[in-house]
Amino acid sequence: MAEKKYRLVKTNLNSQIYGVLKEMIADQRFSPGTYINVEGLTHELGVSRTPIWEAIRRLEQEGIVVHTPHKGVRVREFTREMAVELYLVREALEVMAARLAAERVSDEALVRLEQCLERQAKVIEKGDAVGYSKTDYQFHKLIYQASGNQLLSEMLDSLRYKALPLAFGLNPFFSEFLGFHREILTGLRRRDPDRTEKAVRRHFQRMHKIIADYPWEEQEPQGARASQAP
């Protein structure tokens, strides 16, 4: 498989680099706890260090990466407590978005949601973790948009990127998650907020169980892993 090329247009460069770095994290180019080769990124993207460091500062403010002086920049690792807090907040907002979407979703949006889950089934069959991550984001993003609440959508987008480190190792659960997504879509098709909420909560109950069962104590201390070139 050919290595993915990340392209920039020489306008609004700082924002573009910020977006590209988030895309790289979503593509699992960098695993949690490993250091990002900033010098390598300057060569790959053909830019100076300045806009890359500007993007890194934004990612640090959002809690996606950690910058340790004299060591470098790494994708944030999660503790059990961090994961529990994140998913409690995300569940509350996802339920709100889903209930609003059930009342407002258009026929066109329902078709796009169905098509998204068709793609998701195919990438699961291939064992494509990055493809699953993309279709998972697209599915939830369509629900955020259908809610008609821009602020809610922006908040959930931010939480989604904070949760990316948890995506590593979830491959065994993808088929199960697809089932939850189909239940959510059924609730949306019926324009039934209560049914849709129940489906979303079942999805999150499973995530809470996965977080509770995860062997967090077996993770290496932060910064212990070798740096990873992009």
Summary of the structure (lengths in Angstrom):
residues: 230
radius of gyration: 18.4
end to end distance: 16.4
largest distance: 55.6
contacts: 675
relative contact order: 0.16
helix: 69%
strand: 5%
